[in-house]
Amino acid sequence: MQDEIVNRVANSALQVFDLEDYYPNGIRTQIDISQWLLEGFLLKEKDFREALKNHDWSQYENHFVAIHWSTDAIVPAWATILVTTYVAPFAKKVVLGDLNDLETALYQEILPTIDYSLYHDKAVIIKGCSKKPVPESAYIIAVQKLQPFAKSIMYGEACSAVPLFKKAK
């Protein structure tokens, strides 16, 4: 007679904190402003303003937007701010940087709103594998928020967790 397979992780007191559970759904878009620079490098104000005026900003309706430039151009601060004035009325959120910077900004907004007291005196594992683009910075924020409450914190999967923190007795 074969022994029944028992899921000891499911039966344990271990609490899984999965950052994917807090991943905001929505389209992520990068706007590369070098498309409006002369040869991708030189900002000519009149041409830049005209290109922005003629761009279809409505295509970013309800998008999370990262504004960046893919060239080594030196872009004045007012240029990215001006792009923001055009896209902000349509976008859910606008950040300066790449998609990783965008994800970081989203998690910086979401993670402080969670009730971490649910993890009071619990052994917590911060789930490591993710199908969504959870930035490493989100894990840094999460561990700081969990640490005052959790009895212990691990990272990874239950079968191969790395201990990170254990509250002093």
N, CA and C atoms as a LAMMPS dump frame, in Angstrom:
ITEM: TIMESTEP
0
ITEM: NUMBER OF ATOMS
507
ITEM: BOX BOUNDS ff ff ff
-5.0000000000000000e+02 5.0000000000000000e+02
-5.0000000000000000e+02 5.0000000000000000e+02
-5.0000000000000000e+02 5.0000000000000000e+02
ITEM: ATOMS id mol type element x y z
1 1 1 N 0.837 -1.17 0
2 1 2 C 0 0 0
3 1 3 C 0.89 1.244 0
4 2 1 N 0.559 2.196 -0.877
5 2 2 C 1.384 3.393 -0.996
6 2 3 C 0.957 4.444 0.022
7 3 1 N 1.947 5.172 0.488
8 3 2 C 1.664 6.254 1.432
9 3 3 C 1.02 7.421 0.695
10 4 1 N 0.113 8.052 1.377
11 4 2 C -0.55 9.22 0.809
12 4 3 C 0.435 10.386 0.802
13 5 1 N 0.416 11.164 -0.285
14 5 2 C 1.283 12.345 -0.379
15 5 3 C 0.611 13.479 0.385
16 6 1 N 1.348 14.033 1.325
17 6 2 C 0.819 15.107 2.156
18 6 3 C 1.567 16.396 1.83
19 7 1 N 0.82 17.432 1.573
20 7 2 C 1.407 18.741 1.31
21 7 3 C 1.667 19.414 2.654
22 8 1 N 2.886 19.25 3.151
23 8 2 C 3.229 19.802 4.461
24 8 3 C 3.27 21.324 4.448
25 9 1 N 3.587 21.908 3.289
26 9 2 C 3.627 23.374 3.192
27 9 3 C 2.221 23.938 3.369
28 10 1 N 1.237 23.331 2.699
29 10 2 C -0.142 23.811 2.809
30 10 3 C -0.662 23.658 4.23
31 11 1 N -0.179 22.673 4.942
32 11 2 C -0.638 22.428 6.309
33 11 3 C 0.177 23.185 7.363
34 12 1 N 1.207 23.884 6.946
35 12 2 C 2.057 24.582 7.909
36 12 3 C 1.489 25.968 8.221
37 13 1 N 2.078 26.608 9.195
38 13 2 C 1.662 27.955 9.585
39 13 3 C 2.357 29.019 8.735
40 14 1 N 3.124 28.589 7.787
41 14 2 C 3.868 29.491 6.909
42 14 3 C 2.907 30.347 6.085
43 15 1 N 3.105 31.65 6.119
44 15 2 C 2.289 32.589 5.354
45 15 3 C 3.066 33.026 4.12
46 16 1 N 2.455 32.896 2.946
47 16 2 C 3.115 33.3 1.701
48 16 3 C 2.713 34.729 1.371
49 17 1 N 3.705 35.564 1.146
50 17 2 C 3.481 36.944 0.7
51 17 3 C 3.907 36.992 -0.758
52 18 1 N 2.938 37.071 -1.647
53 18 2 C 3.195 37.025 -3.09
54 18 3 C 2.992 38.4 -3.694
55 19 1 N 4.064 39.016 -4.143
56 19 2 C 3.981 40.357 -4.717
57 19 3 C 3.135 40.394 -5.986
58 20 1 N 3.009 39.276 -6.663
59 20 2 C 2.15 39.219 -7.855
60 20 3 C 0.695 39.52 -7.504
61 21 1 N 0.298 39.212 -6.267
62 21 2 C -1.076 39.483 -5.841
63 21 3 C -1.396 40.977 -5.876
64 22 1 N -0.378 41.802 -5.832
65 22 2 C -0.566 43.252 -5.79
66 22 3 C -0.192 43.93 -7.111
67 23 1 N 0.108 43.128 -8.109
68 23 2 C 0.501 43.653 -9.416
69 23 3 C -0.686 44.359 -10.061
70 24 1 N -0.559 45.653 -10.353
71 24 2 C -1.683 46.366 -10.963
72 24 3 C -1.828 45.988 -12.442
73 25 1 N -3.008 45.544 -12.807
74 25 2 C -3.248 45.196 -14.201
75 25 3 C -3.343 46.451 -15.039
76 26 1 N -2.88 46.357 -16.248
77 26 2 C -2.93 47.48 -17.173
78 26 3 C -1.769 47.412 -18.142
79 27 1 N -1.899 48.148 -19.199
80 27 2 C -0.883 48.162 -20.247
81 27 3 C 0.267 49.063 -19.831
82 28 1 N 1.476 48.534 -19.976
83 28 2 C 2.688 49.312 -19.731
84 28 3 C 3.223 49.771 -21.083
85 29 1 N 3.591 51.05 -21.161
86 29 2 C 4.089 51.616 -22.405
87 29 3 C 5.292 52.502 -22.12
88 30 1 N 6.298 52.369 -22.976
89 30 2 C 7.443 53.289 -22.916
90 30 3 C 7.296 54.282 -24.057
91 31 1 N 7.488 55.533 -23.745
92 31 2 C 7.541 56.558 -24.792
93 31 3 C 8.992 56.987 -24.901
94 32 1 N 9.55 56.741 -26.061
95 32 2 C 10.947 57.101 -26.327
96 32 3 C 10.963 58.469 -26.995
97 33 1 N 11.402 59.483 -26.245
98 33 2 C 11.356 60.833 -26.81
99 33 3 C 12.448 61.084 -27.845
100 34 1 N 13.406 60.156 -27.986
101 34 2 C 14.406 60.374 -29.034
102 34 3 C 13.79 60.341 -30.424
103 35 1 N 12.576 59.793 -30.538
104 35 2 C 11.88 59.807 -31.83
105 35 3 C 11.578 61.233 -32.285
106 36 1 N 11.541 62.171 -31.341
107 36 2 C 11.241 63.561 -31.68
108 36 3 C 12.483 64.451 -31.653
109 37 1 N 13.664 63.835 -31.555
110 37 2 C 14.923 64.579 -31.581
111 37 3 C 15.546 64.445 -32.964
112 38 1 N 16.214 65.473 -33.413
113 38 2 C 16.891 65.434 -34.705
114 38 3 C 17.965 64.36 -34.661
115 39 1 N 17.831 63.368 -35.527
116 39 2 C 18.718 62.21 -35.59
117 39 3 C 18.821 61.498 -34.231
118 40 1 N 17.794 61.672 -33.422
119 40 2 C 17.747 61.003 -32.135
120 40 3 C 18.579 61.647 -31.045
121 41 1 N 19.258 62.745 -31.356
122 41 2 C 20.185 63.339 -30.399
123 41 3 C 19.962 64.815 -30.103
124 42 1 N 19.512 65.578 -31.057
125 42 2 C 19.462 67.026 -30.908
126 42 3 C 18.027 67.509 -30.758
127 43 1 N 17.768 68.211 -29.69
128 43 2 C 16.436 68.751 -29.458
129 43 3 C 16.367 70.15 -30.054
130 44 1 N 15.529 70.29 -31.079
131 44 2 C 15.228 71.609 -31.641
132 44 3 C 13.841 71.958 -31.115
133 45 1 N 13.783 72.958 -30.244
134 45 2 C 12.56 73.226 -29.501
135 45 3 C 11.327 73.376 -30.383
136 46 1 N 11.409 74.148 -31.434
137 46 2 C 10.236 74.373 -32.284
138 46 3 C 9.751 73.056 -32.887
139 47 1 N 10.659 72.262 -33.436
140 47 2 C 10.287 70.98 -34.042
141 47 3 C 9.766 69.996 -32.983
142 48 1 N 10.389 70 -31.816
143 48 2 C 9.99 69.124 -30.729
144 48 3 C 8.559 69.433 -30.295
145 49 1 N 8.287 70.697 -30.08
146 49 2 C 6.943 71.106 -29.67
147 49 3 C 5.903 70.758 -30.731
148 50 1 N 6.259 70.95 -31.982
149 50 2 C 5.336 70.642 -33.083
150 50 3 C 5.048 69.141 -33.152
151 51 1 N 6.074 68.321 -32.961
152 51 2 C 5.902 66.861 -32.982
153 51 3 C 4.984 66.415 -31.846
154 52 1 N 5.162 66.999 -30.674
155 52 2 C 4.313 66.654 -29.536
156 52 3 C 2.873 67.077 -29.785
157 53 1 N 2.701 68.246 -30.357
158 53 2 C 1.366 68.758 -30.639
159 53 3 C 0.623 67.843 -31.625
160 54 1 N 1.352 67.257 -32.575
161 54 2 C 0.742 66.431 -33.614
162 54 3 C 0.648 64.949 -33.262
163 55 1 N 1.199 64.557 -32.138
164 55 2 C 1.189 63.153 -31.729
165 55 3 C -0.194 62.766 -31.197
166 56 1 N -0.619 61.535 -31.442
167 56 2 C -1.901 61.045 -30.943
168 56 3 C -1.732 60.52 -29.51
169 57 1 N -1.983 61.372 -28.546
170 57 2 C -1.801 61.024 -27.135
171 57 3 C -2.91 60.123 -26.613
172 58 1 N -4.03 60.094 -27.295
173 58 2 C -5.155 59.271 -26.841
174 58 3 C -4.835 57.778 -26.882
175 59 1 N -3.805 57.396 -27.62
176 59 2 C -3.424 55.975 -27.675
177 59 3 C -2.9 55.463 -26.329
178 60 1 N -2.619 56.37 -25.405
179 60 2 C -2.112 55.992 -24.093
180 60 3 C -3.212 55.988 -23.03
181 61 1 N -4.457 56.004 -23.472
182 61 2 C -5.6 55.993 -22.556
183 61 3 C -5.5 54.807 -21.599
184 62 1 N -5.485 55.099 -20.296
185 62 2 C -5.419 54.094 -19.223
186 62 3 C -4.137 53.251 -19.228
187 63 1 N -3.08 53.731 -19.828
188 63 2 C -1.785 53.042 -19.804
189 63 3 C -0.972 53.53 -18.609
190 64 1 N -0.054 52.677 -18.181
191 64 2 C 1.009 53.094 -17.267
192 64 3 C 2.173 53.442 -18.188
193 65 1 N 2.69 54.659 -18.086
194 65 2 C 3.658 55.161 -19.072
195 65 3 C 5.004 55.491 -18.439
196 66 1 N 6.061 55.028 -19.104
197 66 2 C 7.434 55.381 -18.731
198 66 3 C 8 56.237 -19.862
199 67 1 N 8.484 57.412 -19.519
200 67 2 C 9.105 58.303 -20.506
201 67 3 C 10.615 58.14 -20.406
202 68 1 N 11.239 57.86 -21.522
203 68 2 C 12.687 57.679 -21.536
204 68 3 C 13.222 58.093 -22.909
205 69 1 N 14.529 58.024 -23.07
206 69 2 C 15.13 58.177 -24.388
207 69 3 C 16.197 57.115 -24.535
208 70 1 N 16.242 56.552 -25.723
209 70 2 C 17.092 55.384 -25.969
210 70 3 C 18.464 55.742 -26.534
211 71 1 N 18.711 57.01 -26.709
212 71 2 C 20.009 57.438 -27.236
213 71 3 C 20.818 58.094 -26.115
214 72 1 N 22.025 58.495 -26.434
215 72 2 C 22.882 59.178 -25.464
216 72 3 C 22.669 60.689 -25.484
217 73 1 N 21.513 61.112 -25.957
218 73 2 C 21.208 62.541 -26.037
219 73 3 C 21.176 63.151 -24.635
220 74 1 N 21.533 64.407 -24.584
221 74 2 C 21.386 65.168 -23.347
222 74 3 C 20.072 65.929 -23.492
223 75 1 N 19.103 65.533 -22.692
224 75 2 C 17.756 66.079 -22.814
225 75 3 C 17.483 67.001 -21.631
226 76 1 N 17.062 68.243 -21.909
227 76 2 C 16.756 69.154 -20.801
228 76 3 C 15.528 68.678 -20.03
229 77 1 N 15.476 68.986 -18.753
230 77 2 C 14.377 68.541 -17.887
231 77 3 C 13.023 69.001 -18.412
232 78 1 N 12.958 70.195 -18.956
233 78 2 C 11.665 70.706 -19.412
234 78 3 C 11.068 69.838 -20.512
235 79 1 N 11.904 69.134 -21.277
236 79 2 C 11.402 68.324 -22.392
237 79 3 C 10.561 67.15 -21.883
238 80 1 N 11.055 66.448 -20.879
239 80 2 C 10.284 65.321 -20.341
240 80 3 C 9.049 65.819 -19.591
241 81 1 N 9.177 66.963 -18.959
242 81 2 C 8.027 67.553 -18.268
243 81 3 C 6.956 67.938 -19.289
244 82 1 N 7.377 68.496 -20.418
245 82 2 C 6.439 68.873 -21.476
246 82 3 C 5.728 67.632 -22.036
247 83 1 N 6.457 66.56 -22.263
248 83 2 C 5.841 65.318 -22.731
249 83 3 C 4.802 64.852 -21.715
250 84 1 N 5.136 64.974 -20.442
251 84 2 C 4.21 64.574 -19.38
252 84 3 C 2.91 65.36 -19.448
253 85 1 N 2.982 66.648 -19.759
254 85 2 C 1.758 67.456 -19.824
255 85 3 C 0.816 66.963 -20.918
256 86 1 N 1.369 66.36 -21.945
257 86 2 C 0.54 65.826 -23.033
258 86 3 C -0.043 64.455 -22.694
259 87 1 N 0.764 63.586 -22.081
260 87 2 C 0.325 62.206 -21.85
261 87 3 C -0.47 62.037 -20.555
262 88 1 N -0.217 62.859 -19.561
263 88 2 C -0.862 62.704 -18.248
264 88 3 C -2.392 62.707 -18.291
265 89 1 N -3.025 63.509 -19.123
266 89 2 C -4.498 63.465 -19.142
267 89 3 C -5.075 62.114 -19.589
268 90 1 N -4.267 61.291 -20.228
269 90 2 C -4.736 60 -20.729
270 90 3 C -4.246 58.817 -19.891
271 91 1 N -3.048 58.93 -19.35
272 91 2 C -2.4 57.799 -18.672
273 91 3 C -2.877 57.639 -17.229
274 92 1 N -2.778 56.389 -16.738
275 92 2 C -3.058 56.122 -15.322
276 92 3 C -1.927 56.642 -14.452
277 93 1 N -0.688 56.522 -14.968
278 93 2 C 0.493 56.956 -14.23
279 93 3 C 1.596 57.231 -15.234
280 94 1 N 2.424 58.221 -14.944
281 94 2 C 3.555 58.574 -15.796
282 94 3 C 4.794 58.686 -14.922
283 95 1 N 5.881 58.038 -15.357
284 95 2 C 7.158 58.152 -14.652
285 95 3 C 8.265 58.431 -15.661
286 96 1 N 9.345 58.976 -15.158
287 96 2 C 10.549 59.155 -15.961
288 96 3 C 11.412 57.92 -15.755
289 97 1 N 11.753 57.242 -16.833
290 97 2 C 12.598 56.058 -16.732
291 97 3 C 12.097 54.953 -17.638
292 98 1 N 12.594 53.739 -17.366
293 98 2 C 12.22 52.593 -18.188
294 98 3 C 11.079 51.826 -17.519
295 99 1 N 10.738 50.678 -18.081
296 99 2 C 9.634 49.897 -17.535
297 99 3 C 9.909 49.394 -16.122
298 100 1 N 11.162 49.112 -15.809
299 100 2 C 11.498 48.698 -14.439
300 100 3 C 11.247 49.85 -13.456
301 101 1 N 11.598 51.061 -13.865
302 101 2 C 11.32 52.231 -13.025
303 101 3 C 9.817 52.408 -12.827
304 102 1 N 9.057 52.129 -13.872
305 102 2 C 7.605 52.219 -13.793
306 102 3 C 7.054 51.204 -12.794
307 103 1 N 7.512 49.957 -12.897
308 103 2 C 7.052 48.927 -11.966
309 103 3 C 7.42 49.288 -10.529
310 104 1 N 8.62 49.815 -10.338
311 104 2 C 9.052 50.244 -9.006
312 104 3 C 8.112 51.31 -8.461
313 105 1 N 7.788 52.295 -9.276
314 105 2 C 6.896 53.373 -8.836
315 105 3 C 5.511 52.838 -8.473
316 106 1 N 5.022 51.876 -9.249
317 106 2 C 3.709 51.302 -8.958
318 106 3 C 3.717 50.582 -7.616
319 107 1 N 4.749 49.788 -7.375
320 107 2 C 4.84 49.079 -6.099
321 107 3 C 5.094 50.037 -4.936
322 108 1 N 5.795 51.137 -5.178
323 108 2 C 6.014 52.124 -4.11
324 108 3 C 4.692 52.738 -3.662
325 109 1 N 3.725 52.792 -4.541
326 109 2 C 2.403 53.297 -4.182
327 109 3 C 1.562 52.243 -3.48
328 110 1 N 1.627 51.013 -3.966
329 110 2 C 0.742 49.949 -3.49
330 110 3 C 1.183 49.368 -2.147
331 111 1 N 2.458 49.048 -2.009
332 111 2 C 2.914 48.314 -0.823
333 111 3 C 2.679 49.038 0.505
334 112 1 N 2.786 50.358 0.571
335 112 2 C 2.49 51.014 1.859
336 112 3 C 1.019 50.95 2.272
337 113 1 N 0.126 50.577 1.368
338 113 2 C -1.301 50.55 1.687
339 113 3 C -1.776 49.207 2.255
340 114 1 N -0.889 48.223 2.295
341 114 2 C -1.253 46.879 2.76
342 114 3 C -1.243 46.816 4.286
343 115 1 N -2.156 46.041 4.841
344 115 2 C -2.205 45.831 6.293
345 115 3 C -1.258 44.679 6.641
346 116 1 N -0.066 45.006 7.073
347 116 2 C 0.948 43.999 7.395
348 116 3 C 0.739 43.371 8.768
349 117 1 N -0.178 43.923 9.558
350 117 2 C -0.432 43.345 10.879
351 117 3 C -0.988 41.927 10.761
352 118 1 N -1.492 41.552 9.599
353 118 2 C -1.969 40.184 9.365
354 118 3 C -0.839 39.168 9.517
355 119 1 N 0.39 39.652 9.425
356 119 2 C 1.565 38.775 9.498
357 119 3 C 2.226 38.819 10.873
358 120 1 N 1.516 39.378 11.867
359 120 2 C 2.054 39.507 13.212
360 120 3 C 2.418 38.137 13.793
361 121 1 N 3.678 38.008 14.192
362 121 2 C 4.218 36.771 14.785
363 121 3 C 4.059 35.535 13.905
364 122 1 N 4.081 35.73 12.605
365 122 2 C 3.961 34.613 11.663
366 122 3 C 5.295 34.398 10.951
367 123 1 N 5.479 33.161 10.517
368 123 2 C 6.608 32.842 9.639
369 123 3 C 6.139 33.171 8.219
370 124 1 N 6.862 34.064 7.559
371 124 2 C 6.442 34.552 6.244
372 124 3 C 7.493 34.193 5.205
373 125 1 N 6.999 33.763 4.061
374 125 2 C 7.887 33.547 2.927
375 125 3 C 7.468 34.507 1.83
376 126 1 N 8.411 35.32 1.398
377 126 2 C 8.16 36.225 0.278
378 126 3 C 8.412 35.405 -0.983
379 127 1 N 7.341 35.154 -1.719
380 127 2 C 7.426 34.297 -2.899
381 127 3 C 8.394 34.906 -3.91
382 128 1 N 9.304 34.079 -4.381
383 128 2 C 10.352 34.568 -5.267
384 128 3 C 10.062 34.438 -6.749
385 129 1 N 9.51 33.331 -7.169
386 129 2 C 9.251 33.137 -8.598
387 129 3 C 8.006 33.902 -8.992
388 130 1 N 8.086 34.528 -10.133
389 130 2 C 6.984 35.373 -10.543
390 130 3 C 6.814 35.319 -12.053
391 131 1 N 5.578 35.323 -12.485
392 131 2 C 5.279 35.327 -13.92
393 131 3 C 5.127 36.758 -14.436
394 132 1 N 5.02 37.678 -13.517
395 132 2 C 4.861 39.092 -13.863
396 132 3 C 6.162 39.824 -13.534
397 133 1 N 6.392 40.962 -14.161
398 133 2 C 7.657 41.684 -13.939
399 133 3 C 7.699 42.439 -12.612
400 134 1 N 7.903 41.701 -11.532
401 134 2 C 8.018 42.314 -10.213
402 134 3 C 9.467 42.756 -10.039
403 135 1 N 9.709 44.06 -9.853
404 135 2 C 11.089 44.532 -9.712
405 135 3 C 11.69 44.143 -8.367
406 136 1 N 12.991 43.992 -8.346
407 136 2 C 13.687 43.643 -7.108
408 136 3 C 13.415 44.666 -6.013
409 137 1 N 13.244 45.917 -6.408
410 137 2 C 12.976 46.97 -5.433
411 137 3 C 11.683 46.711 -4.663
412 138 1 N 10.712 46.04 -5.271
413 138 2 C 9.461 45.724 -4.579
414 138 3 C 9.713 44.756 -3.424
415 139 1 N 10.647 43.834 -3.616
416 139 2 C 11.002 42.898 -2.544
417 139 3 C 11.662 43.638 -1.381
418 140 1 N 12.458 44.631 -1.713
419 140 2 C 13.132 45.444 -0.692
420 140 3 C 12.09 46.193 0.15
421 141 1 N 11.107 46.764 -0.525
422 141 2 C 10.038 47.478 0.184
423 141 3 C 9.248 46.498 1.046
424 142 1 N 8.882 45.361 0.459
425 142 2 C 8.061 44.369 1.174
426 142 3 C 8.736 43.88 2.445
427 143 1 N 10.032 43.566 2.374
428 143 2 C 10.708 43.049 3.571
429 143 3 C 10.757 44.113 4.666
430 144 1 N 10.897 45.374 4.287
431 144 2 C 10.905 46.447 5.288
432 144 3 C 9.544 46.599 5.955
433 145 1 N 8.484 46.396 5.19
434 145 2 C 7.13 46.513 5.733
435 145 3 C 6.765 45.302 6.596
436 146 1 N 7.259 44.126 6.211
437 146 2 C 6.95 42.903 6.945
438 146 3 C 7.761 42.753 8.229
439 147 1 N 8.991 43.222 8.223
440 147 2 C 9.922 42.978 9.329
441 147 3 C 9.397 43.38 10.705
442 148 1 N 8.728 44.508 10.861
443 148 2 C 8.236 44.847 12.206
444 148 3 C 7.162 43.879 12.732
445 149 1 N 6.535 43.122 11.853
446 149 2 C 5.437 42.238 12.25
447 149 3 C 5.815 40.761 12.294
448 150 1 N 6.534 40.296 11.302
449 150 2 C 6.775 38.866 11.138
450 150 3 C 7.711 38.301 12.198
451 151 1 N 7.457 37.04 12.535
452 151 2 C 8.356 36.314 13.439
453 151 3 C 9.628 35.945 12.685
454 152 1 N 9.445 35.544 11.425
455 152 2 C 10.586 35.249 10.56
456 152 3 C 10.184 35.523 9.124
457 153 1 N 11.184 35.806 8.288
458 153 2 C 10.943 36.074 6.87
459 153 3 C 11.937 35.257 6.06
460 154 1 N 11.4 34.595 5.052
461 154 2 C 12.221 33.834 4.106
462 154 3 C 11.889 34.319 2.702
463 155 1 N 12.742 33.96 1.779
464 155 2 C 12.538 34.344 0.382
465 155 3 C 12.635 33.104 -0.493
466 156 1 N 11.781 33.015 -1.484
467 156 2 C 11.847 31.927 -2.456
468 156 3 C 10.574 31.129 -2.48
469 157 1 N 10.732 29.83 -2.558
470 157 2 C 9.619 28.888 -2.543
471 157 3 C 9.762 28.039 -1.282
472 158 1 N 8.673 27.506 -0.815
473 158 2 C 8.692 26.752 0.439
474 158 3 C 9.701 25.609 0.419
475 159 1 N 9.903 25.017 -0.753
476 159 2 C 10.818 23.872 -0.844
477 159 3 C 12.288 24.296 -0.824
478 160 1 N 12.55 25.574 -1.076
479 160 2 C 13.943 26.021 -1.134
480 160 3 C 14.075 27.469 -0.68
481 161 1 N 13.494 27.795 0.449
482 161 2 C 13.49 29.169 0.932
483 161 3 C 14.819 29.556 1.561
484 162 1 N 15.177 30.807 1.372
485 162 2 C 16.392 31.364 1.961
486 162 3 C 15.975 32.203 3.166
487 163 1 N 16.488 31.871 4.36
488 163 2 C 16.135 32.668 5.543
489 163 3 C 16.724 34.079 5.428
490 164 1 N 15.905 35.082 5.744
491 164 2 C 16.347 36.47 5.675
492 164 3 C 16.367 37.142 7.046
493 165 1 N 15.374 36.82 7.862
494 165 2 C 15.194 37.549 9.115
495 165 3 C 14.517 36.643 10.135
496 166 1 N 14.954 36.761 11.382
497 166 2 C 14.289 36.066 12.486
498 166 3 C 14.272 37.037 13.658
499 167 1 N 13.07 37.274 14.174
500 167 2 C 12.888 38.202 15.287
501 167 3 C 13.594 37.657 16.527
502 168 1 N 14.297 38.522 17.217
503 168 2 C 14.982 38.122 18.457
504 168 3 C 13.946 37.782 19.505
505 169 1 N 14.259 36.769 20.326
506 169 2 C 13.312 36.328 21.362
507 169 3 C 13.436 37.151 22.609
